[in-house]
């Protein structure tokens, strides 16, 4: 599990004292996302993942394109 000091949303930087956070993992990296920023990860993944310094990959659900 991630270090307590890093329990902030990867997008808005709010911490677990302000709202719930969920832990995610990709390519060996752990990150936290709050419920308000989760739609960005779901619907605008190709846009936000480079900004969050996370690797992007094409997925079969998008026909070889990132969503």
JOSULPE-V627212 format. One record per residue. N is the residue number from 1. RES is the residue in one small letter. PSI is psi in whole degrees, 0 to 359 (none if undefined). Layout:
BEGIN
[[N,RES,PSI] [N,RES,PSI]]
END
This chain:
BEGIN
[[1,x,158] [2,x,157] [3,x,140] [4,x,326] [5,x,339] [6,x,17] [7,x,68] [8,x,150] [9,x,134] [10,x,338] [11,x,304] [12,x,350] [13,x,13] [14,x,153] [15,x,178] [16,x,346] [17,x,340] [18,x,325] [19,x,166] [20,x,148] [21,x,147] [22,x,142] [23,x,136] [24,x,159] [25,x,137] [26,x,130] [27,x,40] [28,x,359] [29,x,136] [30,x,142] [31,x,161] [32,x,142] [33,x,137] [34,x,165] [35,x,330] [36,x,331] [37,x,348] [38,x,321] [39,x,331] [40,x,316] [41,x,324] [42,x,311] [43,x,340] [44,x,37] [45,x,313] [46,x,332] [47,x,316] [48,x,332] [49,x,317] [50,x,324] [51,x,328] [52,x,6] [53,x,39] [54,x,144] [55,x,148] [56,x,151] [57,x,150] [58,x,150] [59,x,149] [60,x,327] [61,x,340] [62,x,15] [63,x,33] [64,x,0] [65,x,150] [66,x,144] [67,x,none]]
END
